[in-house]
Amino acid sequence: MAKARYIMIGGFLGAGKTTAVLQLARHLTHNGLTVGLITNDQSFGLVDTALLTSHGFAVEEITGGCFCCKFNSLVEASERLSQATRPDVFIAEPVGSCTDLLATVNYPLRRIYGDDFHIAPLSVLIDPIRALRILGLEEGKAFSSKVLYVYGKQLEEAEIIVINKCDLLTPDRLQTLRQALHERYPRAEIFAVSAREGAGLEAWFDVIVRSEAGAAPSPELDYDLYAEGEALLGWMNCTLQLSGATPFDGNTLLRELARRIHERLSAAGLEIAHLKMTLTPGEDMGDIAVLNLVRNDGSPEMSHSLQEPLEDGQLIINLRAEGDPAALRAATLEAVHECMPHNGSLELTIEHVEHFRPARPVPTHRLAAVDES
């Protein structure tokens, strides 16, 4: 049996990883390969899983911790996908606040399961507006220093840095960012793409589909500082069922809900890392609305829109921001309840809501380097 390829696409919250994963999965499928997808989060009820499943892909979801702390679950998810669809390629999307993936995922996979997988180079996606600010190239709100420590370590371990959403930048700004990344992270190969527009993807895809991961030592990491930085980020997941006596416009509902959540968080000074929502009709799981907001001074964007009004459906809200998780929950639920009167007889049932700070990462394995002898 031929070895499957394992591709991990990391990057900070809001970098556009799921859109890139979807584009890669489509690309591979178009070229006759079977794909299995693995999503990851600190909790359950994931927008990413709903989105990828709606496009017909086999998806396994790992919850309750990052891949590094759920290594055995990652392997088991691969085994379940193998039994169900025998993928030629596995694409894994880790939690956006996770780092140290070379030492805790890629290197252990190569050491323990090298007979089963070809391991692709680790790709780390970045949002260019956020990167320009964090690197000090432009003015604008960023995160606190401990959160930025995690962000910097993601880039330090990257074998490939992918500047996503390059359509947001002029050529001069893109070149400024590319040059700064090259100077600070010289070991990484750099690509500029727009996953949502499908631009520049093939050159990157060719590398991760054909190349093998390197064996350079992973960067040193202060796990105390890493844990403190990750814990500054509040997490809020919410799943609701909506139903109306008459059809309602789900796209308008998502936009209004995002606006109200955005207003509350901005007023409280809580910096959004990523707000993402999906709305899927109960009668047609092939249709989906998807909304993303990745900065306080950004605008909500609909990457997928519902084709028709709906009478009932499932709304999933995933919110990540630097601040008190209880405040994220309160802002979200207040906005949800405020939106209901504006939609006539629309009723809601809260199926699940959870808010927390990520626990300290405790890797299952950690190999600072791979012995290639």
SULFENHU-V104948 format. One record per helix or strand. SS is the DSSP state (H for helix, E for strand). FROM is the first residue (numbers start at 1). LEN is the number of residues. If there is no record, write none. Layout:
BEGIN
ss-><SS | SS>
from-><FROM | FROM>
len-><LEN | LEN>
END
This chain:
BEGIN
ss-><E | H | E | H | E | H | E | H | E | E | H | H | E | H | H | E | E | E | H | H | E | H | E | E | E | E | H | E>
from-><4 | 17 | 35 | 47 | 58 | 71 | 89 | 101 | 117 | 123 | 128 | 145 | 160 | 166 | 171 | 189 | 194 | 199 | 201 | 223 | 233 | 250 | 271 | 289 | 301 | 310 | 325 | 347>
len-><8 | 14 | 6 | 8 | 5 | 15 | 5 | 13 | 3 | 5 | 7 | 13 | 5 | 3 | 14 | 4 | 1 | 1 | 10 | 9 | 16 | 18 | 11 | 5 | 4 | 13 | 19 | 11>
END
